[in-house]
């Protein structure tokens, strides 16, 4: 999903300023749907305008002029063609998973438990937002969008269950069996200990 297509998607809701679009990218649950780094919105808007996908509308509000952007016929066509293309499978980039995958026995599990407890707080906060989103009185949520919000709710609830199970396993030394056919755990710890002690690998 390109930044440009996401901008066209936002503008399909209603004409918006650059600030309005940026706000949609940055609201609390945005990472669940379009977890991307957008940089500056305005060069993308300029590019879309130059290519004929959007056009500016000047509007006065409280005595101040502001510039909104609207889709052109070409913009609507591009947006709807994009909707009909099969979506790419999502790429997950989660720092917590990487840390859990590489945690080793020389490190204190209580620190990892702390990471999980922090994630639990963040996930609970996000879940509350998602639950209230469709009835907050100001957000536009279409009927099909309700299906994706339902997915987000289920996903966050499952994450909370997983966090609780993981914390229990770490606190009670009840971790599941892993797989280590080449004794990599022992080799990793030996390499680490030699490095800490100033010994070089031969």
N, CA, C and O of each residue as an XYZ file, in Angstrom:
808
protein
N       0.856     -1.195      0.000
C       0.000      0.000      0.000
C       0.888      1.239      0.000
O       1.697      1.428      0.908
N       0.739      2.070     -1.003
C       1.559      3.266     -1.102
C       0.964      4.401     -0.276
O      -0.224      4.395      0.046
N       1.800      5.366      0.058
C       1.323      6.560      0.758
C       0.278      7.276     -0.095
O      -0.736      7.757      0.411
N       0.545      7.335     -1.392
C      -0.371      8.044     -2.290
C      -1.774      7.422     -2.268
O      -2.773      8.141     -2.225
N      -1.846      6.093     -2.296
C      -3.160      5.447     -2.283
C      -3.853      5.637     -0.932
O      -5.079      5.731     -0.865
N      -3.073      5.691      0.125
C      -3.683      5.943      1.433
C      -4.268      7.353      1.477
O      -5.344      7.558      2.038
N      -3.569      8.324      0.892
C      -4.083      9.698      0.835
C      -5.377      9.743      0.032
O      -6.345     10.384      0.442
N      -5.395      9.063     -1.113
C      -6.619      9.016     -1.922
C      -7.761      8.379     -1.119
O      -8.912      8.801     -1.230
N      -7.437      7.366     -0.314
C      -8.461      6.713      0.513
C      -9.054      7.695      1.510
O     -10.273      7.754      1.674
N      -8.203      8.464      2.177
C      -8.688      9.449      3.151
C      -9.557     10.490      2.451
O     -10.608     10.871      2.967
N      -9.124     10.947      1.289
C      -9.879     11.972      0.571
C     -11.203     11.431      0.027
O     -12.105     12.211     -0.276
N     -11.331     10.108     -0.102
C     -12.619      9.558     -0.546
C     -13.704      9.774      0.512
O     -14.890      9.805      0.183
N     -13.303      9.926      1.791
C     -14.279     10.186      2.855
C     -14.901     11.564      2.667
O     -16.122     11.718      2.658
N     -14.024     12.572      2.516
C     -14.460     13.964      2.342
C     -13.241     14.823      2.001
O     -12.115     14.422      2.297
N     -13.438     15.997      1.385
C     -12.307     16.896      1.126
C     -11.598     17.227      2.438
O     -12.246     17.487      3.452
N     -10.270     17.217      2.413
C      -9.503     17.383      3.651
C      -8.289     18.266      3.426
O      -7.764     18.360      2.316
N      -7.853     18.909      4.496
C      -6.587     19.645      4.463
C      -5.442     18.663      4.684
O      -5.659     17.513      5.066
N      -4.226     19.132      4.440
C      -3.057     18.304      4.726
C      -3.001     17.918      6.189
O      -2.613     16.801      6.532
N      -3.391     18.846      7.053
C      -3.392     18.571      8.497
C      -4.406     17.485      8.836
O      -4.126     16.605      9.650
N      -5.593     17.544      8.211
C      -6.622     16.524      8.448
C      -6.102     15.137      8.069
O      -6.307     14.166      8.798
N      -5.434     15.058      6.929
C      -4.911     13.772      6.450
C      -3.842     13.256      7.408
O      -3.830     12.076      7.759
N      -2.954     14.141      7.825
C      -1.896     13.764      8.764
C      -2.503     13.240     10.068
O      -1.993     12.284     10.651
N      -3.575     13.858     10.517
C      -4.242     13.427     11.755
C      -4.797     12.020     11.617
O      -4.745     11.238     12.566
N      -5.333     11.686     10.432
C      -5.833     10.330     10.206
C      -4.705      9.308     10.271
O      -4.887      8.198     10.771
N      -3.525      9.697      9.755
C      -2.379      8.798      9.772
C      -1.876      8.555     11.194
O      -1.292      7.511     11.484
N      -2.110      9.534     12.081
C      -1.473      9.484     13.389
C      -2.427      9.170     14.542
O      -2.000      9.156     15.696
N      -3.709      8.919     14.258
C      -4.597      8.653     15.387
C      -4.232      7.320     16.046
O      -3.483      6.523     15.481
N      -4.759      7.093     17.224
C      -4.268      6.021     18.100
C      -4.262      4.637     17.453
O      -3.336      3.860     17.685
N      -5.265      4.316     16.654
C      -5.365      2.968     16.086
C      -4.801      2.876     14.671
O      -4.931      1.834     14.029
N      -4.179      3.939     14.173
C      -3.703      3.940     12.780
C      -2.720      2.799     12.515
O      -2.730      2.208     11.435
N      -1.871      2.490     13.500
C      -0.879      1.439     13.314
C      -1.469      0.064     13.081
O      -0.795     -0.817     12.549
N      -2.726     -0.132     13.476
C      -3.385     -1.417     13.248
C      -3.819     -1.582     11.793
O      -4.043     -2.701     11.331
N      -3.936     -0.476     11.080
C      -4.473     -0.525      9.726
C      -3.471     -0.088      8.663
O      -3.411     -0.690      7.591
N      -2.694      0.939      8.942
C      -1.700      1.396      7.958
C      -0.437      1.810      8.690
O      -0.095      2.991      8.757
N       0.248      0.815      9.239
C       1.461      1.095     10.012
C       2.622      1.455      9.107
O       3.477      0.620      8.810
N       2.643      2.704      8.671
C       3.675      3.165      7.752
C       4.254      4.472      8.270
O       3.634      5.180      9.064
N       5.451      4.771      7.800
C       6.052      6.066      8.105
C       5.818      6.975      6.909
O       6.258      6.680      5.798
N       5.126      8.074      7.141
C       4.690      8.896      6.024
C       5.586     10.090      5.737
O       5.499     10.684      4.662
N       6.448     10.450      6.689
C       7.262     11.635      6.471
C       6.364     12.843      6.278
O       5.382     13.015      7.001
N       6.691     13.661      5.327
C       5.882     14.854      5.071
C       4.759     14.529      4.099
O       4.989     13.954      3.035
N       3.547     14.901      4.473
C       2.375     14.684      3.630
C       2.382     15.610      2.415
O       1.932     15.234      1.332
N       2.898     16.824      2.608
C       2.708     17.867      1.587
C       3.402     17.583      0.251
O       2.825     17.888     -0.793
N       4.618     17.010      0.234
C       5.187     16.645     -1.076
C       4.342     15.612     -1.816
O       4.256     15.636     -3.044
N       3.715     14.697     -1.059
C       2.852     13.692     -1.697
C       1.596     14.359     -2.275
O       1.155     14.018     -3.373
N       1.030     15.308     -1.528
C      -0.139     16.033     -2.032
C       0.214     16.817     -3.299
O      -0.558     16.849     -4.257
N       1.381     17.443     -3.287
C       1.822     18.208     -4.462
C       1.967     17.295     -5.673
O       1.564     17.648     -6.782
N       2.551     16.112     -5.449
C       2.742     15.154     -6.534
C       1.392     14.688     -7.084
O       1.201     14.619     -8.299
N       0.454     14.368     -6.181
C      -0.866     13.919     -6.621
C      -1.601     15.014     -7.386
O      -2.319     14.736     -8.346
N      -1.416     16.265     -6.953
C      -2.044     17.386     -7.657
C      -1.426     17.564     -9.040
O      -2.147     17.748    -10.020
N      -0.109     17.512     -9.127
C       0.578     17.680    -10.411
C       0.196     16.579    -11.395
O       0.138     16.811    -12.603
N      -0.064     15.377    -10.873
C      -0.414     14.250    -11.745
C      -1.913     14.181    -12.045
O      -2.364     13.286    -12.759
N      -2.686     15.131    -11.496
C      -4.099     15.239    -11.846
C      -5.037     14.338    -11.066
O      -6.167     14.107    -11.497
N      -4.587     13.818     -9.913
C      -5.449     12.941     -9.109
C      -6.283     13.719     -8.087
O      -7.339     13.254     -7.659
N      -5.809     14.889     -7.704
C      -6.537     15.717     -6.734
C      -6.460     17.175     -7.178
O      -5.637     17.536     -8.019
N      -7.333     18.010     -6.600
C      -7.254     19.443     -6.869
C      -7.566     20.191     -5.573
O      -8.275     19.673     -4.710
N      -7.037     21.409     -5.436
C      -7.241     22.164     -4.200
C      -8.544     22.951     -4.217
O      -9.010     23.390     -5.268
N      -9.123     23.120     -3.031
C     -10.312     23.957     -2.845
C      -9.996     24.934     -1.726
O      -9.607     24.526     -0.632
N     -10.162     26.215     -1.994
C      -9.955     27.203     -0.937
C     -11.259     27.431     -0.202
O     -12.307     27.638     -0.815
N     -11.183     27.393      1.115
C     -12.381     27.554      1.941
C     -12.077     28.516      3.076
O     -10.978     28.517      3.630
N     -13.061     29.331      3.412
C     -12.865     30.278      4.512
C     -13.593     29.780      5.750
O     -14.754     29.377      5.689
N     -12.887     29.815      6.874
C     -13.461     29.363      8.137
C     -12.987     30.280      9.252
O     -11.786     30.429      9.474
N     -13.939     30.898      9.955
C     -13.610     31.842     11.027
C     -12.682     32.955     10.537
O     -11.771     33.382     11.245
N     -12.935     33.410      9.311
C     -12.153     34.504      8.762
C     -10.787     34.104      8.245
O     -10.010     34.964      7.829
N     -10.479     32.828      8.262
C      -9.175     32.363      7.783
C      -9.367     31.429      6.594
O     -10.291     30.616      6.565
N      -8.485     31.561      5.624
C      -8.548     30.691      4.454
C      -7.758     29.412      4.718
O      -6.688     29.428      5.326
N      -8.322     28.309      4.242
C      -7.585     27.050      4.336
C      -7.758     26.286      3.027
O      -8.749     26.448      2.314
N      -6.768     25.454      2.735
C      -6.772     24.710      1.485
C      -7.156     23.255      1.741
O      -6.490     22.547      2.496
N      -8.231     22.826      1.103
C      -8.644     21.435      1.149
C      -8.316     20.777     -0.184
O      -8.133     21.452     -1.197
N      -8.245     19.472     -0.168
C      -7.985     18.715     -1.394
C      -9.163     17.786     -1.670
O      -9.742     17.200     -0.756
N      -9.503     17.666     -2.958
C     -10.607     16.812     -3.388
C     -10.125     15.930     -4.532
O      -9.197     16.292     -5.257
N     -10.758     14.777     -4.689
C     -10.408     13.861     -5.770
C     -10.953     14.364     -7.106
O     -12.083     14.848     -7.179
N     -10.152     14.249     -8.152
C     -10.609     14.496     -9.524
C     -11.240     13.196    -10.048
O     -11.129     12.157     -9.398
N     -11.896     13.244    -11.209
C     -12.377     11.979    -11.804
C     -11.240     10.959    -11.956
O     -11.433      9.769    -11.709
N     -10.060     11.429    -12.361
C      -8.900     10.546    -12.487
C      -8.512      9.970    -11.121
O      -8.100      8.815    -11.016
N      -8.652     10.794    -10.080
C      -8.328     10.340     -8.730
C      -9.285      9.274     -8.239
O      -8.871      8.283     -7.636
N     -10.579      9.483     -8.501
C     -11.574      8.469     -8.128
C     -11.311      7.151     -8.861
O     -11.416      6.071     -8.279
N     -10.971      7.259    -10.135
C     -10.710      6.053    -10.926
C      -9.493      5.302    -10.383
O      -9.521      4.079    -10.242
N      -8.421      6.050    -10.077
C      -7.212      5.425     -9.539
C      -7.505      4.769     -8.181
O      -7.077      3.645     -7.922
N      -8.231      5.480     -7.330
C      -8.576      4.962     -6.010
C      -9.386      3.673     -6.122
O      -9.095      2.694     -5.434
N     -10.407      3.668     -6.993
C     -11.276      2.496     -7.104
C     -10.584      1.334     -7.798
O     -10.869      0.175     -7.496
N      -9.672      1.630     -8.731
C      -8.868      0.556     -9.333
C      -7.981     -0.095     -8.279
O      -7.816     -1.315     -8.254
N      -7.416      0.736     -7.411
C      -6.573      0.214     -6.323
C      -7.386     -0.655     -5.361
O      -6.905     -1.690     -4.900
N      -8.624     -0.233     -5.057
C      -9.480     -1.032     -4.177
C      -9.697     -2.439     -4.723
O      -9.830     -3.394     -3.957
N      -9.731     -2.563     -6.047
C     -10.042     -3.859     -6.659
C      -8.827     -4.776     -6.794
O      -8.976     -5.958     -7.104
N      -7.633     -4.243     -6.565
C      -6.431     -5.069     -6.634
C      -6.308     -5.932     -5.379
O      -6.651     -5.470     -4.291
N      -5.821     -7.189     -5.500
C      -5.623     -8.025     -4.307
C      -4.611     -7.365     -3.363
O      -3.531     -6.967     -3.803
N      -4.944     -7.244     -2.075
C      -4.010     -6.601     -1.145
C      -2.808     -7.485     -0.830
O      -2.915     -8.711     -0.811
N      -1.678     -6.857     -0.586
C      -0.482     -7.589     -0.179
C      -0.658     -8.119      1.240
O      -1.356     -7.513      2.054
N      -0.022     -9.250      1.531
C      -0.088     -9.792      2.890
C       0.693     -8.859      3.814
O       1.768     -8.392      3.439
N       0.173     -8.574      5.020
C       0.845     -7.599      5.892
C       2.207     -8.076      6.376
O       2.414     -9.263      6.628
N       3.122     -7.136      6.501
C       4.449     -7.402      7.046
C       4.462     -6.941      8.500
O       4.210     -5.772      8.791
N       4.757     -7.870      9.411
C       4.764     -7.532     10.836
C       6.178     -7.147     11.259
O       7.136     -7.879     11.010
N       6.291     -6.006     11.891
C       7.582     -5.552     12.430
C       7.345     -5.224     13.897
O       6.864     -4.141     14.230
N       7.683     -6.164     14.770
C       7.374     -6.008     16.185
C       8.648     -6.194     17.005
O       9.184     -7.300     17.083
N       9.124     -5.124     17.608
C      10.372     -5.168     18.368
C      10.292     -6.140     19.543
O      11.286     -6.781     19.885
N       9.126     -6.251     20.156
C       8.975     -7.173     21.284
C       9.240     -8.612     20.854
O       9.907     -9.355     21.573
N       8.727     -9.018     19.690
C       8.939    -10.382     19.217
C      10.420    -10.659     18.973
O      10.912    -11.744     19.283
N      11.128     -9.679     18.418
C      12.554     -9.860     18.166
C      13.314    -10.021     19.480
O      14.225    -10.842     19.580
N      12.937     -9.237     20.482
C      13.610     -9.342     21.785
C      13.322    -10.689     22.443
O      14.211    -11.296     23.041
N      12.070    -11.155     22.331
C      11.730    -12.449     22.923
C      12.452    -13.589     22.211
O      12.873    -14.557     22.843
N      12.592    -13.467     20.884
C      13.246    -14.524     20.108
C      14.736    -14.627     20.414
O      15.335    -15.686     20.224
N      15.339    -13.535     20.887
C      16.789    -13.524     21.102
C      17.175    -13.396     22.577
O      18.358    -13.278     22.896
N      16.186    -13.416     23.480
C      16.490    -13.386     24.914
C      17.268    -14.654     25.278
O      16.999    -15.721     24.727
N      18.219    -14.547     26.192
C      18.989    -15.749     26.557
C      19.056    -15.912     28.075
O      18.680    -15.021     28.838
N      19.540    -17.065     28.478
C      19.458    -17.451     29.890
C      20.379    -16.660     30.812
O      20.232    -16.737     32.032
N      21.316    -15.908     30.265
C      22.163    -15.069     31.116
C      21.495    -13.738     31.456
O      22.043    -12.935     32.213
N      20.313    -13.511     30.895
C      19.604    -12.256     31.151
C      18.450    -12.498     32.118
O      17.919    -13.605     32.215
N      18.074    -11.438     32.828
C      17.051    -11.511     33.860
C      15.656    -11.517     33.214
O      15.278    -10.576     32.517
N      14.907    -12.591     33.461
C      13.563    -12.698     32.894
C      12.633    -11.610     33.427
O      11.642    -11.276     32.777
N      12.936    -11.057     34.594
C      12.046    -10.026     35.144
C      12.019     -8.788     34.245
O      11.021     -8.068     34.214
N      13.104     -8.538     33.518
C      13.132     -7.404     32.582
C      12.181     -7.679     31.422
O      11.439     -6.797     30.990
N      12.214     -8.922     30.920
C      11.318     -9.306     29.831
C       9.861     -9.251     30.292
O       8.982     -8.840     29.535
N       9.612     -9.663     31.525
C       8.259     -9.560     32.086
C       7.820     -8.096     32.111
O       6.664     -7.784     31.824
N       8.744     -7.204     32.454
C       8.448     -5.766     32.438
C       8.066     -5.276     31.049
O       7.150     -4.468     30.896
N       8.787     -5.780     30.020
C       8.432     -5.417     28.638
C       6.995     -5.856     28.323
O       6.230     -5.108     27.715
N       6.645     -7.067     28.742
C       5.315     -7.600     28.479
C       4.242     -6.822     29.242
O       3.157     -6.581     28.712
N       4.537     -6.434     30.466
C       3.568     -5.664     31.259
C       3.319     -4.291     30.631
O       2.196     -3.788     30.631
N       4.393     -3.692     30.093
C       4.231     -2.402     29.407
C       3.374     -2.570     28.155
O       2.494     -1.754     27.881
N       3.639     -3.636     27.396
C       2.833     -3.898     26.202
C       1.372     -4.127     26.598
O       0.463     -3.682     25.898
N       1.146     -4.816     27.713
C      -0.219     -5.066     28.168
C      -0.963     -3.751     28.400
O      -2.115     -3.608     27.989
N      -0.309     -2.794     29.056
C      -0.934     -1.490     29.309
C      -1.275     -0.787     27.995
O      -2.358     -0.222     27.841
N      -0.328     -0.833     27.047
C      -0.542     -0.175     25.756
C      -1.675     -0.849     24.973
O      -2.496     -0.179     24.347
N      -1.702     -2.177     25.019
C      -2.730     -2.926     24.292
C      -4.107     -2.690     24.896
O      -5.085     -2.545     24.164
N      -4.194     -2.651     26.221
C      -5.466     -2.367     26.880
C      -5.985     -0.980     26.493
O      -7.176     -0.801     26.241
N      -5.079     -0.006     26.450
C      -5.466      1.358     26.074
C      -5.970      1.395     24.636
O      -6.968      2.050     24.334
N      -5.267      0.684     23.748
C      -5.658      0.649     22.338
C      -6.985     -0.084     22.157
O      -7.818      0.326     21.348
N      -7.179     -1.154     22.900
C      -8.427     -1.908     22.810
C      -9.610     -1.039     23.240
O     -10.665     -1.078     22.609
N      -9.445     -0.271     24.290
C     -10.517      0.637     24.726
C     -10.859      1.646     23.639
O     -12.028      1.950     23.404
N      -9.812      2.168     22.972
C     -10.029      3.117     21.871
C     -10.823      2.458     20.745
O     -11.782      3.034     20.232
N     -10.413      1.241     20.365
C     -11.069      0.536     19.261
C     -12.526      0.225     19.598
O     -13.395      0.322     18.732
N     -12.797     -0.145     20.841
C     -14.176     -0.441     21.250
C     -15.066      0.799     21.165
O     -16.234      0.709     20.787
N     -14.508      1.948     21.518
C     -15.293      3.186     21.531
C     -15.366      3.862     20.164
O     -16.259      4.673     19.921
N     -14.437      3.534     19.278
C     -14.299      4.198     17.983
C     -15.613      4.289     17.196
O     -15.970      5.377     16.745
N     -16.350      3.168     17.016
C     -17.543      3.233     16.167
C     -18.719      3.999     16.788
O     -19.711      4.255     16.106
N     -18.622      4.364     18.062
C     -19.745      5.056     18.716
C     -19.295      6.346     19.402
O     -19.946      6.819     20.334
N     -18.154      6.924     18.927
C     -17.630      8.116     19.605
C     -18.354      9.401     19.213
O     -18.095     10.459     19.788
N     -19.262      9.316     18.234
C     -20.072     10.477     17.884
C     -19.477     11.391     16.836
O     -20.138     12.340     16.414
N     -18.230     11.137     16.392
C     -17.650     12.031     15.386
C     -16.881     11.314     14.264
O     -16.698     11.893     13.193
N     -16.434     10.089     14.476
C     -15.674      9.382     13.433
C     -16.611      8.817     12.369
O     -17.724      8.384     12.671
N     -16.145      8.828     11.121
C     -16.884      8.172     10.045
C     -16.436      6.717      9.979
O     -15.255      6.439      9.772
N     -17.367      5.794     10.155
C     -17.053      4.361     10.103
C     -18.116      3.689      9.229
O     -19.282      3.601      9.615
N     -17.708      3.220      8.057
C     -18.655      2.573      7.150
C     -18.989      1.168      7.650
O     -18.362      0.663      8.581
N     -19.984      0.547      7.017
C     -20.390     -0.797      7.435
C     -19.274     -1.810      7.202
O     -19.051     -2.688      8.036
N     -18.571     -1.696      6.074
C     -17.473     -2.634      5.827
C     -16.291     -2.332      6.742
O     -15.562     -3.243      7.134
N     -16.098     -1.061      7.084
C     -15.024     -0.721      8.031
C     -15.266     -1.360      9.386
O     -14.316     -1.669     10.106
N     -16.541     -1.564      9.743
C     -16.863     -2.224     11.010
C     -16.276     -3.628     11.066
O     -15.920     -4.111     12.141
N     -16.172     -4.286      9.914
C     -15.584     -5.628      9.886
C     -14.098     -5.573     10.242
O     -13.601     -6.436     10.966
N     -13.387     -4.561      9.734
C     -11.958     -4.452     10.051
C     -11.756     -4.027     11.505
O     -10.783     -4.428     12.143
N     -12.672     -3.220     12.022
C     -12.589     -2.846     13.433
C     -12.840     -4.075     14.313
O     -12.212     -4.236     15.359
N     -13.757     -4.933     13.882
C     -14.003     -6.189     14.603
C     -12.735     -7.038     14.655
O     -12.412     -7.621     15.690
N     -12.009     -7.106     13.517
C     -10.737     -7.838     13.487
C      -9.752     -7.232     14.478
O      -9.098     -7.958     15.226
N      -9.643     -5.907     14.487
C      -8.705     -5.243     15.391
C      -9.032     -5.576     16.845
O      -8.128     -5.812     17.646
N     -10.306     -5.596     17.185
C     -10.736     -5.920     18.550
C     -10.340     -7.351     18.915
O      -9.784     -7.587     19.988
N     -10.624     -8.305     18.026
C     -10.277     -9.703     18.286
C      -8.767     -9.866     18.428
O      -8.291    -10.577     19.312
N      -8.017     -9.199     17.547
C      -6.559     -9.286     17.583
C      -6.007     -8.762     18.900
O      -5.128     -9.385     19.496
N      -6.508     -7.635     19.356
C      -6.013     -7.046     20.602
C      -6.405     -7.896     21.810
O      -5.625     -8.034     22.751
N      -7.598     -8.459     21.786
C      -8.013     -9.342     22.870
C      -7.134    -10.590     22.916
O      -6.759    -11.057     23.991
N      -6.807    -11.128     21.732
C      -5.924    -12.301     21.675
C      -4.521    -11.949     22.178
O      -3.874    -12.753     22.849
N      -4.056    -10.736     21.846
C      -2.730    -10.312     22.308
C      -2.691    -10.218     23.831
O      -1.702    -10.615     24.448
N      -3.743     -9.702     24.437
C      -3.791     -9.615     25.897
C      -3.753    -11.003     26.533
O      -3.076    -11.209     27.541
N      -4.478    -11.952     25.944
C      -4.464    -13.330     26.454
C      -3.060    -13.917     26.346
O      -2.579    -14.566     27.275
N      -2.400    -13.688     25.202
C      -1.039    -14.191     24.997
C      -0.063    -13.563     25.988
O       0.802    -14.256     26.524
N      -0.189    -12.269     26.235
C       0.693    -11.581     27.186
C       0.541    -12.190     28.579
O       1.533    -12.458     29.258
N      -0.700    -12.404     28.998
C      -0.931    -12.981     30.325
C      -0.342    -14.383     30.428
O       0.260    -14.728     31.445
N      -0.508    -15.188     29.392
C       0.066    -16.534     29.376
C       1.592    -16.481     29.416
O       2.229    -17.275     30.109
N       2.172    -15.545     28.673
C       3.633    -15.422     28.620
C       4.203    -14.982     29.963
O       5.218    -15.512     30.416
N       3.551    -14.012     30.597
C       4.011    -13.550     31.910
C       3.927    -14.698     32.922
O       4.849    -14.894     33.715
N       2.836    -15.449     32.896
C       2.690    -16.589     33.809
C       3.825    -17.595     33.597
O       4.431    -18.065     34.560
N       4.110    -17.923     32.327
C       5.156    -18.905     32.012
C       6.523    -18.433     32.506
O       7.299    -19.231     33.030
N       6.819    -17.162     32.344
C       8.116    -16.623     32.777
C       8.217    -16.562     34.304
O       9.264    -16.868     34.874
N       7.138    -16.170     34.952
C       7.153    -16.048     36.408
C       7.216    -17.400     37.110
O       7.737    -17.509     38.220
N       6.678    -18.434     36.452
C       6.588    -19.752     37.087
C       7.526    -20.785     36.472
O       7.362    -21.985     36.692
N       8.512    -20.320     35.701
C       9.474    -21.219     35.054
C       8.746    -22.356     34.329
O       9.087    -23.531     34.466
N       7.750    -21.966     33.567
C       6.914    -22.936     32.865
C       6.949    -22.667     31.362
O       5.923    -22.718     30.683
N       8.146    -22.380     30.857
C       8.287    -22.085     29.432
C       8.132    -23.356     28.603
O       8.557    -24.428     29.032
N       7.530    -23.249     27.425
C       7.403    -24.434     26.563
C       8.768    -24.865     26.048
O       9.715    -24.079     26.014
N       8.849    -26.129     25.648
C      10.104    -26.638     25.099
C      10.370    -26.013     23.733
O       9.474    -25.911     22.895
N      11.615    -25.598     23.527
C      12.009    -25.079     22.225
C      12.645    -26.177     21.394
O      12.480    -27.362     21.682
N      13.365    -25.780     20.372
C      14.078    -26.715     19.501
C      15.505    -26.229     19.332
O      15.737    -25.092     18.921
N      16.458    -27.091     19.651
C      17.868    -26.687     19.593
C      18.726    -27.872     19.147
O      19.519    -28.396     19.929
N      18.566    -28.297     17.874
C      19.262    -29.512     17.416
C      20.782    -29.389     17.396
O      21.482    -30.401     17.427
N      21.296    -28.178     17.345
C      22.761    -27.987     17.273
C      23.344    -27.380     18.542
O      24.450    -26.839     18.526
N      22.591    -27.471     19.654
C      23.048    -26.939     20.941
C      23.462    -25.469     20.833
O      24.488    -25.053     21.370
N      22.646    -24.709     20.135
C      22.987    -23.310     19.914
C      22.917    -22.486     21.198
O      23.658    -21.517     21.360
N      22.015    -22.879     22.117
C      21.914    -22.137     23.378
C      23.246    -22.156     24.113
O      23.733    -21.117     24.558
N      23.831    -23.338     24.239
C      25.122    -23.462     24.946
C      26.214    -22.687     24.211
O      27.019    -21.997     24.836
N      26.239    -22.800     22.893
C      27.272    -22.112     22.103
C      27.117    -20.592     22.214
O      28.101    -19.865     22.342
N      25.875    -20.131     22.164
C      25.617    -18.688     22.273
C      26.119    -18.163     23.617
O      26.811    -17.147     23.684
N      25.757    -18.874     24.681
C      26.159    -18.418     26.021
C      27.668    -18.475     26.195
O      28.257    -17.607     26.839
N      28.291    -19.492     25.623
C      29.753    -19.597     25.723
C      30.430    -18.447     24.984
O      31.373    -17.846     25.499
N      29.954    -18.138     23.781
C      30.509    -17.028     23.012
C      30.351    -15.721     23.761
O      31.273    -14.908     23.817
N      29.164    -15.524     24.341
C      28.905    -14.293     25.085
C      29.848    -14.169     26.275
O      30.455    -13.121     26.494
N      29.960    -15.243     27.033
C      30.790    -15.198     28.246
C      32.252    -14.961     27.910
O      32.943    -14.230     28.621
N      32.730    -15.572     26.832
C      34.121    -15.331     26.409
C      34.314    -13.871     26.016
O      35.323    -13.254     26.358
N      33.317    -13.315     25.279
C      33.417    -11.912     24.852
C      33.429    -10.983     26.060
O      34.209    -10.031     26.109
N      32.555    -11.264     27.045
C      32.483    -10.434     28.254
C      33.795    -10.490     29.011
O      34.233     -9.497     29.593
N      34.418    -11.661     28.998
C      35.697    -11.847     29.718
C      36.909    -11.430     28.905
O      38.046    -11.608     29.341
N      36.668    -10.872     27.720
C      37.779    -10.375     26.904
C      38.503    -11.436     26.118
O      39.605    -11.200     25.623
N      37.897    -12.615     25.993
C      38.534    -13.688     25.210
C      38.039    -13.614     23.789
O      36.850    -13.412     23.544
N      38.962    -13.779     22.839
C      38.598    -13.757     21.425
C      38.358    -15.161     20.914
O      38.985    -16.124     21.353
N      37.414    -15.251     19.956
C      37.153    -16.544     19.329
C      38.342    -16.944     18.488
O      38.942    -16.107     17.813
N      38.688    -18.220     18.525
C      39.826    -18.704     17.716
C      39.307    -19.483     16.522
O      40.097    -19.976     15.715
